[in-house]
Amino acid sequence: MTTKLTATARSEALAALKGWTEVAGRDAIQKSFKFGDFNQAWGFMTRVALAAEKADHHPEWSNVYNRVEIVLSTHDAGGVTEKDVALARFIDQAAA
């Protein structure tokens, strides 16, 4: 089982992740993405889905046209872990 990050480690990780914020009332992080159109948003989600499946770590997300909202938390650990931080890094690269 993956270990939940301490509050200090989570804060340090968030400081290194541009645009990611804590979710109010949960031990989770979130970020919103906006693309030029639905096709770009869907392509981004496809890249993230393939990486998430390979890592066996899946985001909570929603998509409306060109917007994608993502929440990351490791459910079996009860909060944010290094798995979430690694996936957030990948997500940021995929969005670039």
C-alpha positions in Angstrom: 0.0 0.0 0.0 1.2 3.5 -0.8 1.7 5.9 2.1 -0.2 9.2 2.4 2.0 12.2 2.3 2.5 14.3 5.5 1.1 17.8 5.5 4.6 19.2 5.0 5.4 16.8 2.1 2.1 17.6 0.4 2.7 21.4 0.8 6.2 21.0 -0.7 4.8 18.9 -3.6 2.1 21.5 -4.3 4.6 24.3 -4.3 6.5 22.4 -7.1 3.3 21.8 -9.1 2.1 24.9 -11.0 -1.6 25.5 -10.7 -2.5 22.5 -8.5 -4.4 23.3 -5.3 -5.8 21.4 -2.3 -9.4 20.3 -2.5 -11.4 21.9 0.4 -12.6 19.3 2.9 -10.6 16.4 1.3 -7.1 15.1 1.2 -6.8 15.6 -2.5 -5.4 18.0 -5.1 -7.1 19.5 -8.2 -6.4 21.4 -11.3 -8.5 22.8 -14.2 -7.4 22.7 -17.8 -8.8 24.6 -20.8 -8.0 23.6 -24.4 -8.8 25.1 -27.8 -11.6 22.8 -28.5 -13.2 19.4 -27.6 -10.8 17.5 -29.8 -7.7 18.9 -27.9 -9.3 18.2 -24.5 -10.2 14.6 -25.5 -6.7 14.0 -26.9 -5.3 15.2 -23.6 -7.6 12.9 -21.6 -6.6 10.0 -23.8 -2.9 10.5 -23.1 -3.6 10.8 -19.4 -5.9 7.7 -19.4 -3.2 5.6 -21.0 -0.6 6.7 -18.4 -3.0 6.3 -15.6 -3.9 2.8 -16.7 -0.2 1.9 -17.0 0.4 3.2 -13.4 -2.8 1.6 -12.1 -3.7 5.0 -10.7 -6.7 6.7 -12.0 -7.9 10.3 -11.7 -11.3 11.7 -10.9 -12.2 13.9 -13.7 -14.9 15.6 -15.8 -15.0 17.1 -19.2 -17.3 19.7 -20.7 -16.3 20.7 -24.3 -12.8 22.2 -23.9 -12.5 22.1 -20.1 -11.1 19.2 -18.1 -11.3 19.2 -14.3 -9.0 16.7 -12.5 -8.9 15.6 -8.8 -6.1 13.3 -7.6 -6.2 11.3 -4.4 -5.0 7.7 -3.6 -8.2 6.2 -2.2 -6.6 3.1 -0.6 -4.2 5.4 1.3 -6.8 7.9 2.3 -5.2 10.9 0.7 -2.5 12.4 -1.5 0.5 10.1 -2.1 3.6 10.2 -4.3 1.5 8.4 -7.0 -0.7 11.6 -7.2 2.3 13.9 -7.4 3.8 11.7 -10.2 0.6 11.6 -12.1 0.1 15.4 -11.7 3.6 15.9 -13.2 2.7 13.7 -16.2 -0.6 15.5 -16.6 1.1 18.9 -16.7 3.5 17.6 -19.4 0.6 16.1 -21.4 -1.2 19.5 -21.3 1.8 21.5 -22.5 
